[in-house]
Amino acid sequence: MAQISEIKNDEEFKVHIFSSSSELLEKLHQKWDSVKKPYPAMYSSIYGGIILDPAMMVIPIDDHMVHRGHGVFDTAIILDGHLYELDVHLDRILRSAAKAKITSPYPRSVLRSILIQLAAASQCKKGTLRYWLTAGPGDFLLTPGGCPTSAFYAVVIDENFSQCKEGVKAITSTVPIKPPMFATSKNVNYLPNILSKLEAEEKGAFASIWIDEEGYIAEGPNVNVAFITHEKELILPFFDKILSGCTALRLLELAPKLVEQGRLKSVRTANLTVEEAKGAAEMMYVGSTLPVLPIITWDDKPIGDGSVGELTMALSDLLWEDMAAGPEPQRLKVPY
């Protein structure tokens, strides 16, 4: 889009009126023809099918997710032609939808089939699959009584990611944390998350850490956090007031392997004060595409000795191996 300068009066600037849908489509294609297409495929229940033309990957402006934030979403990783943890993410979006009083337009089995077929149609071997359940289009009122049906959208994002081996900085967020009712579901109301992440970036950090109203560690803006104590205990905050991250839950399932090897003493969830957390030997973010990201500095003070921890990388290896070569049902081969 060309840079538009300030104008002195309304007559100086004329808004173009598109005379036909073909003219508009030509304009949209001009945008996408000049860049690498990052979204190889989209599904829309409004269209009733899969779209391969990025110019047509749009949703109605009167969808209540757009103008009221009445929608929920989730994601799944595509790695080496396999969908990772699709079923647990699909279960979570349905729980989120129930909390948001959104009824899916399709049963779970159909949603699952759509997502698998979408991944196949995209021909994407490495990326992310994101999907939304919304109250649907119909009007611009507050509640969705005028919406004929809910909607389901999904998109494949061609995304390159790799195991994180470098440590990052974190800060304590000053942005108010979401109340548990909203924090425990994955809804599209992400303004607090965005502001929290921007606050960190403005201070030269990767992301932030939220502290709950009782002074306990909560989570990052779109990731969980985990700690290893000097006694070699892996501790994650309780999930009762925060989002139960699918990757964090999988980490809790895999980490006992390090206990069996004698490298970790125990694995548990607990309340952690800021003092206890900052006194940890190692610290990390945990999330889908990371899957583990070492944190070496928090509020300009080192965690442990200020370097990437050996056990942090051991946990990262466990998750990455699970993503790349784990058993079913964690990995589902995409039928390209």
C-alpha positions as CSV (number, residue, x, y, z in Angstrom):
1,M,0.0,0.0,0.0
2,A,1.3,3.4,-1.0
3,Q,2.1,5.9,1.7
4,I,-0.7,8.5,2.1
5,S,0.2,12.0,3.3
6,E,-1.9,14.2,5.5
7,I,-4.5,16.2,3.6
8,K,-5.8,19.8,4.3
9,N,-9.4,19.3,3.2
10,D,-11.7,16.4,2.3
11,E,-11.6,17.3,-1.4
12,E,-7.9,16.5,-1.7
13,F,-8.4,12.8,-1.2
14,K,-10.8,10.5,-3.2
15,V,-11.6,7.0,-2.0
16,H,-11.7,4.5,-4.9
17,I,-15.0,2.8,-5.4
18,F,-14.7,-0.8,-6.8
19,S,-17.3,-1.1,-9.6
20,S,-17.3,-4.9,-9.7
21,S,-16.1,-8.0,-7.9
22,S,-13.7,-8.8,-10.7
23,E,-12.0,-5.5,-10.3
24,L,-11.6,-6.1,-6.6
25,L,-10.3,-9.6,-7.1
26,E,-7.8,-8.3,-9.6
27,K,-6.6,-5.8,-6.9
28,L,-6.3,-8.5,-4.3
29,H,-4.4,-10.8,-6.7
30,Q,-1.9,-7.9,-7.4
31,K,-1.0,-8.0,-3.7
32,W,-0.5,-11.8,-3.5
33,D,1.2,-12.3,-6.9
34,S,4.2,-10.2,-5.8
35,V,5.0,-12.2,-2.6
36,K,5.5,-15.8,-1.4
37,K,2.2,-17.2,-0.4
38,P,2.4,-18.0,3.3
39,Y,-1.1,-19.5,3.6
40,P,-1.4,-22.4,1.1
41,A,-4.9,-23.4,2.1
42,M,-7.9,-22.2,4.1
43,Y,-11.3,-23.7,5.1
44,S,-14.4,-21.7,5.6
45,S,-17.8,-23.1,6.6
46,I,-19.3,-20.0,5.0
47,Y,-17.9,-21.1,1.6
48,G,-18.4,-24.8,2.5
49,G,-15.0,-25.8,1.3
50,I,-11.2,-25.4,1.0
51,I,-9.8,-22.3,-0.6
52,L,-6.3,-22.3,-2.3
53,D,-6.4,-18.7,-3.6
54,P,-5.1,-16.4,-0.8
55,A,-7.0,-13.5,-2.3
56,M,-10.2,-15.3,-1.3
57,M,-9.1,-16.2,2.3
58,V,-11.4,-13.8,4.0
59,I,-14.1,-13.9,6.7
60,P,-17.3,-11.7,6.8
61,I,-17.0,-8.4,8.6
62,D,-20.3,-9.1,10.4
63,D,-18.9,-12.3,11.9
64,H,-19.3,-11.7,15.7
65,M,-15.7,-12.8,16.1
66,V,-14.6,-9.8,14.1
67,H,-16.6,-7.0,15.7
68,R,-17.4,-8.5,19.2
69,G,-14.5,-10.9,19.8
70,H,-17.0,-13.8,20.2
71,G,-14.8,-16.6,19.0
72,V,-12.3,-19.2,20.2
73,F,-9.3,-20.8,18.4
74,D,-6.6,-23.4,18.7
75,T,-3.7,-24.7,16.7
76,A,-1.7,-27.8,15.8
77,I,1.8,-28.3,14.4
78,I,2.6,-29.8,11.0
79,L,6.1,-31.4,11.1
80,D,7.5,-33.7,8.5
81,G,4.1,-34.3,7.0
82,H,2.5,-35.2,10.4
83,L,0.0,-33.4,12.5
84,Y,1.2,-33.2,16.1
85,E,-1.3,-33.5,19.0
86,L,-4.3,-32.7,16.8
87,D,-6.8,-34.5,19.0
88,V,-5.9,-32.8,22.3
89,H,-6.0,-29.4,20.6
90,L,-9.4,-30.2,19.1
91,D,-10.8,-31.3,22.4
92,R,-9.5,-28.0,23.9
93,I,-11.2,-25.8,21.3
94,L,-14.5,-27.5,22.0
95,R,-14.1,-26.9,25.7
96,S,-13.3,-23.2,24.9
97,A,-16.3,-23.0,22.6
98,A,-18.6,-24.4,25.4
99,K,-17.4,-21.8,27.8
100,A,-18.0,-19.1,25.2
101,K,-21.5,-20.4,24.5
102,I,-20.6,-21.2,20.9
103,T,-22.1,-24.3,19.3
104,S,-19.9,-25.9,16.6
105,P,-21.6,-26.1,13.2
106,Y,-20.3,-29.6,12.8
107,P,-19.7,-32.6,15.2
108,R,-16.2,-33.2,16.4
109,S,-15.5,-36.0,13.9
110,V,-16.3,-33.7,11.0
111,L,-14.1,-30.9,12.3
112,R,-11.3,-33.4,12.6
113,S,-11.8,-34.7,9.1
114,I,-11.9,-31.1,7.7
115,L,-8.6,-30.2,9.4
116,I,-6.9,-33.4,8.1
117,Q,-8.2,-32.8,4.5
118,L,-7.1,-29.1,4.8
119,A,-3.6,-30.1,5.8
120,A,-3.4,-32.5,2.8
121,A,-4.7,-30.0,0.3
122,S,-2.2,-27.4,1.5
123,Q,0.8,-29.8,0.6
124,C,2.5,-28.1,3.6
125,K,5.0,-30.4,5.3
126,K,6.1,-28.0,8.0
127,G,4.0,-25.2,9.5
128,T,1.0,-24.6,11.7
129,L,-2.7,-25.3,11.4
130,R,-4.9,-22.8,13.1
131,Y,-8.7,-22.9,13.4
132,W,-11.5,-20.9,14.9
133,L,-15.1,-21.5,16.1
134,T,-17.1,-18.3,16.1
135,A,-20.7,-17.2,16.8
136,G,-20.9,-16.6,13.1
137,P,-22.0,-13.7,10.8
138,G,-25.4,-12.1,10.7
139,D,-25.5,-8.7,12.2
140,F,-23.6,-6.1,14.3
141,L,-25.5,-6.5,17.6
142,L,-23.9,-7.5,20.9
143,T,-25.4,-11.0,21.2
144,P,-25.6,-13.5,18.3
145,G,-29.3,-14.1,18.2
146,G,-29.5,-12.8,14.7
147,C,-26.7,-15.1,13.4
148,P,-28.2,-18.0,11.4
149,T,-25.4,-20.4,12.4
150,S,-22.0,-20.5,14.0
151,A,-18.9,-20.6,11.8
152,F,-15.7,-22.7,11.5
153,Y,-12.5,-21.3,9.8
154,A,-9.1,-22.9,9.5
155,V,-5.9,-22.0,7.8
156,V,-2.5,-23.7,7.1
157,I,0.5,-21.4,7.7
158,D,3.7,-22.3,5.9
159,E,6.1,-21.7,8.8
160,N,9.7,-22.7,9.4
161,F,10.6,-23.4,13.0
162,S,13.3,-25.3,14.7
163,Q,14.4,-26.3,18.2
164,C,15.3,-23.3,20.3
165,K,18.8,-23.5,21.7
166,E,19.5,-19.8,22.6
167,G,18.4,-18.3,25.8
168,V,16.1,-15.2,26.0
169,K,15.2,-12.4,28.4
170,A,11.9,-12.1,30.2
171,I,10.3,-9.4,32.2
172,T,7.4,-9.2,34.7
173,S,4.3,-7.8,33.0
174,T,2.6,-4.7,34.3
175,V,-0.4,-5.4,32.0
176,P,-3.3,-6.8,34.2
177,I,-3.7,-10.5,33.9
178,K,-6.9,-12.0,32.6
179,P,-9.4,-13.4,35.2
180,P,-9.5,-17.2,35.3
181,M,-12.8,-17.4,33.5
182,F,-11.2,-16.0,30.4
183,A,-7.6,-17.1,30.9
184,T,-8.5,-20.8,31.1
185,S,-10.1,-20.8,27.6
186,K,-8.4,-20.0,24.3
187,N,-10.5,-17.1,23.1
188,V,-9.7,-14.4,20.6
189,N,-9.7,-11.6,23.1
190,Y,-5.9,-11.3,23.1
191,L,-5.4,-7.6,23.7
192,P,-3.9,-8.2,27.2
193,N,-1.6,-10.8,25.6
194,I,-0.5,-8.5,22.8
195,L,0.2,-5.5,25.2
196,S,2.1,-7.8,27.5
197,K,4.3,-9.0,24.6
198,L,4.8,-5.5,23.2
199,E,5.8,-4.3,26.7
200,A,8.5,-7.0,26.8
201,E,9.7,-6.2,23.3
202,E,9.9,-2.5,24.0
203,K,12.2,-3.4,26.9
204,G,14.5,-5.6,24.8
205,A,13.0,-8.9,26.1
206,F,11.4,-11.8,24.3
207,A,8.2,-11.9,26.3
208,S,6.8,-11.4,29.8
209,I,5.6,-13.3,32.8
210,W,2.2,-12.7,34.4
211,I,1.8,-12.8,38.2
212,D,-1.6,-13.7,39.5
213,E,-3.5,-11.7,42.2
214,E,-2.2,-13.9,45.0
215,G,1.4,-13.2,43.9
216,Y,2.0,-16.6,42.3
217,I,3.6,-17.2,38.9
218,A,0.9,-17.6,36.2
219,E,2.0,-17.8,32.5
220,G,3.5,-15.9,29.6
221,P,1.4,-14.0,27.0
222,N,0.9,-17.1,24.8
223,V,3.1,-19.7,26.4
224,N,3.4,-21.6,29.7
225,V,6.4,-21.3,32.0
226,A,8.4,-24.0,33.7
227,F,11.1,-24.0,36.3
228,I,13.9,-26.4,37.5
229,T,14.9,-25.9,41.1
230,H,18.4,-26.4,42.5
231,E,17.1,-29.7,43.9
232,K,16.4,-30.7,40.3
233,E,12.6,-30.6,40.5
234,L,10.6,-29.6,37.4
235,I,7.7,-27.4,38.5
236,L,5.0,-25.9,36.4
237,P,2.3,-23.5,37.9
238,F,-1.1,-25.0,38.6
239,F,-3.5,-24.7,35.6
240,D,-6.6,-23.7,37.6
241,K,-6.2,-20.0,36.7
242,I,-4.3,-20.2,33.4
243,L,-4.5,-21.9,30.1
244,S,-3.6,-25.6,30.3
245,G,-1.1,-25.6,27.4
246,C,-1.2,-28.9,25.4
247,T,2.6,-28.8,25.0
248,A,3.0,-28.1,28.8
249,L,0.8,-31.1,29.6
250,R,2.7,-33.3,27.2
251,L,6.0,-32.1,28.9
252,L,4.6,-33.3,32.2
253,E,4.0,-36.7,30.6
254,L,7.4,-37.0,29.1
255,A,9.6,-35.5,31.9
256,P,9.4,-38.5,34.2
257,K,11.8,-40.2,31.7
258,L,14.5,-37.9,33.1
259,V,13.4,-38.9,36.7
260,E,14.0,-42.6,35.7
261,Q,17.4,-41.6,34.4
262,G,18.2,-39.9,37.7
263,R,18.6,-36.5,36.0
264,L,15.5,-35.0,37.6
265,K,14.3,-35.6,41.2
266,S,10.6,-35.0,40.5
267,V,8.0,-33.5,38.2
268,R,5.0,-31.6,39.6
269,T,2.7,-28.6,39.4
270,A,2.6,-26.1,42.3
271,N,2.1,-22.5,43.3
272,L,5.4,-20.6,43.0
273,T,6.1,-17.2,44.4
274,V,8.1,-14.7,42.4
275,E,11.0,-15.1,44.9
276,E,11.0,-18.9,44.5
277,A,10.7,-18.7,40.7
278,K,13.5,-16.1,40.4
279,G,15.7,-18.4,42.6
280,A,15.3,-21.3,40.2
281,A,18.3,-23.0,38.6
282,E,16.7,-23.0,35.2
283,M,13.6,-21.5,33.6
284,M,11.8,-21.9,30.3
285,Y,8.8,-21.0,28.1
286,V,6.8,-23.9,26.9
287,G,4.6,-23.7,23.7
288,S,3.7,-25.4,20.5
289,T,6.3,-24.1,18.1
290,L,9.1,-23.7,20.6
291,P,8.5,-26.3,22.1
292,V,10.9,-25.2,24.9
293,L,12.6,-21.8,25.0
294,P,15.3,-21.3,27.6
295,I,15.0,-18.1,29.7
296,I,18.3,-16.9,31.0
297,T,17.4,-13.4,32.3
298,W,14.3,-12.2,34.2
299,D,13.9,-8.5,35.0
300,D,17.6,-8.0,34.1
301,K,18.8,-10.6,36.6
302,P,20.2,-14.0,35.6
303,I,18.4,-17.2,36.2
304,G,20.8,-19.7,37.7
305,D,24.2,-18.9,36.2
306,G,22.7,-17.0,33.3
307,S,23.3,-19.7,30.7
308,V,21.0,-22.2,29.0
309,G,20.5,-25.1,31.4
310,E,21.4,-28.7,30.6
311,L,18.1,-30.0,31.9
312,T,16.2,-27.4,30.0
313,M,17.7,-28.7,26.8
314,A,17.1,-32.3,27.8
315,L,13.4,-31.5,28.2
316,S,13.5,-29.7,24.8
317,D,15.0,-32.8,23.3
318,L,12.2,-35.0,24.7
319,L,9.5,-32.8,23.3
320,W,11.2,-32.3,19.9
321,E,11.8,-36.0,19.5
322,D,8.1,-36.6,20.4
323,M,7.1,-34.1,17.7
324,A,9.4,-35.6,15.1
325,A,9.1,-39.3,15.8
326,G,6.6,-39.8,18.6
327,P,3.9,-42.5,18.7
328,E,0.3,-42.3,17.7
329,P,-2.0,-40.6,18.7
330,Q,0.5,-37.8,19.2
331,R,1.5,-37.8,15.5
332,L,-1.0,-38.3,12.6
333,K,0.3,-38.8,9.1
334,V,-1.3,-36.3,6.7
335,P,-2.7,-38.1,3.6
336,Y,-1.3,-35.8,0.9
